[in-house]
Amino acid sequence: MRQIAARELSEWLADAARAQPQLVDVREPWEADICRIQDSLLMPLASLPARAAELDATRPLVAICHHGARSMQAAYFLERNGFAEVCNLTGGVAAWAEQVEPAMARY
């Protein structure tokens, strides 16, 4: 698992020539109601073991949470379960709001 900075993820998402990652948001629904990275799939951490089969293990994946701790747990879990390219968004949506999308609501 590698760490990915918010700006690096933003550049990746803007690069149409590069395979786009699955964005998996492991926060709770109430958190996603406040703010969310566009096109991310909400899959709360507690539901991840039961729902991991919904994800494509052959595609790159970026795990997202509020500050990066829950998403790191998710990323480790996914790696141990056969996902080939897994990244953790360092600093989570808080870093995204600060570095990429300053108008995003924060909590």
Summary of the structure (lengths in Angstrom):
residues: 107
radius of gyration: 12.6
end to end distance: 26.8
largest distance: 36.3
contacts: 321
relative contact order: 0.26
helix: 42%
strand: 16%
